[in-house]
Amino acid sequence: MSESIKCIQNKEARQKNNKVSVRDFNLEETKKTKYFHESFDVYSQTPLVRLKNLSNQLGVSEILVKDESYRFGLNAFKVLGGSYAIGNLLAQKLDLSIEDVNFEMLLSKEVKEKLGEVTFVTATDGNHGKGVAWTANQLGQKSIVYMPKGSSQHRLNRIKAEGAEASITDMNYDDAVRLATKNAQKYGWEVIQDTAWEGYEDVPKWIMQGYSTLMLESVEQMHVMKLDKPTHVFVQAGVGSLAGAVQGFLTAYYGDDRPITVVVEPNKADCIYRSAKNKKRTFVTGDMDTIMAGLACGEPNTIGWEILSDYADAFISCPEYVSANGMRVLGNPLNEDDKVVSGESGSVTAGIVYSLLKDEKLKDLKEQLEIDETSKILVINTEGDTDPEHYRKIVWDGLYPSEM
Ligand SMILES: Cc1ncc(COP(=O)(O)O)c(C=O)c1O
């Protein structure tokens, strides 16, 4: 038996005083972000999948999956952040604002001449590095990517295929970030890191804003599909940049009427959950050897944590089988429901929803989170099968069996 599912509720999330500003994620800012992304040739919105049969089977009104496995052909949402940060950084170098730049002009001869050669560096489990490498490559610039120890060879090869100089280090994620920063100072590279710390907040803020495109698309899609706003949003966290962006957007967009938000992490790297428990930013150290490689981060993003500690309603820490169940449920749809291919970090939100709706031991928690037959639940599938061999071991061979 692995560790159990644990939850901390944030009763203060609905208080109306002492709140941080979520202006960076308001509609005006988010529209700018989406507009920039739309300028890429490969842009199209990712599907919002309505799992009608699954919601009937599990006894809720809706289960919607924002399927980021389709993002830019890169199998994960992460490129939204890296590309927007690079766009902003280059705009700044050109003395322009982000509204004045787009993909085509960043590729133009005059702009390339003005910018010269720029090298971007980052540390990543894979998905973020792929996004940075892809963007640099598209814009004719260079990228260096450091991956933590234990990273998948397949993911390394995919990053190299995007033109990056990439390697797997013998460090954990947080130490690989420190290496990227140190070498950037030494060689004059630009750090495009998907987490913030004191003194390094511009790039991570842009990265978080980049993620908000997926939320603006989701609300637009719900509108077109004539669906009501969700009652619950489940979002996974590594350092909490994505979760902070999702929460920032929901807070700015819906105000006090926003959905109940639940942040989900693996037991082995639950820094946001522990921060919520201790009511202060708390680190997890060591190897954090979870199958949810994208969530294997031990140091919360300062900006993300500020937003989440103020506004997120609940924080869940869960064992590996929850993510494996999510992969199996989404990969084996009921009747005419669409199939969603979801990797280990992508599936944990669907997995926890499945547990909450199915596992009798979680009945009280389900009630505390106000989930009932009227609930309309949105989960974000943040990645597809980014490690295809491991995907098959879980979905075909039943690795990490259910413990419900
Ligand atoms: C697939 C996937 N999902 C979720 C996350 C978590 O994002 P964050 O680190 O911003 O919390 C990551 C981060 O790399 C990821 O790769």
The ligand as an SDF file (V2000), in Angstrom:
LIG
                    3D

 16 16  0  0  0  0  0  0  0  0999 V2000
    2.8740   17.7740  -17.9730 C   0  0  0  0  0  0  0  0  0  0  0  0
    3.0240   18.7530  -16.8610 C   0  0  0  0  0  0  0  0  0  0  0  0
    1.9740   19.0240  -16.1130 N   0  0  0  0  0  0  0  0  0  0  0  0
    2.0430   19.8980  -15.0910 C   0  0  0  0  0  0  0  0  0  0  0  0
    3.2280   20.5300  -14.7860 C   0  0  0  0  0  0  0  0  0  0  0  0
    3.2750   21.4250  -13.5830 C   0  0  0  0  0  0  0  0  0  0  0  0
    3.5030   22.7440  -13.8400 O   0  0  0  0  0  0  0  0  0  0  0  0
    4.1350   23.6840  -12.7350 P   0  0  0  0  0  0  0  0  0  0  0  0
    5.5440   23.2650  -12.5150 O   0  0  0  0  0  0  0  0  0  0  0  0
    3.9630   25.0190  -13.2850 O   0  0  0  0  0  0  0  0  0  0  0  0
    3.3530   23.4870  -11.4870 O   0  0  0  0  0  0  0  0  0  0  0  0
    4.3560   20.2800  -15.5620 C   0  0  0  0  0  0  0  0  0  0  0  0
    5.6230   20.9590  -15.2930 C   0  0  0  0  0  0  0  0  0  0  0  0
    6.6450   20.7020  -15.9030 O   0  0  0  0  0  0  0  0  0  0  0  0
    4.2600   19.3630  -16.6370 C   0  0  0  0  0  0  0  0  0  0  0  0
    5.3090   19.0680  -17.4140 O   0  0  0  0  0  0  0  0  0  0  0  0
  1  2  1  0
  2  3  1  0
  2 15  2  0
  3  4  2  0
  4  5  1  0
  5  6  1  0
  5 12  2  0
  6  7  1  0
  7  8  1  0
  8  9  2  0
  8 10  1  0
  8 11  1  0
 12 13  1  0
 12 15  1  0
 13 14  2  0
 15 16  1  0
M  END
$$$$
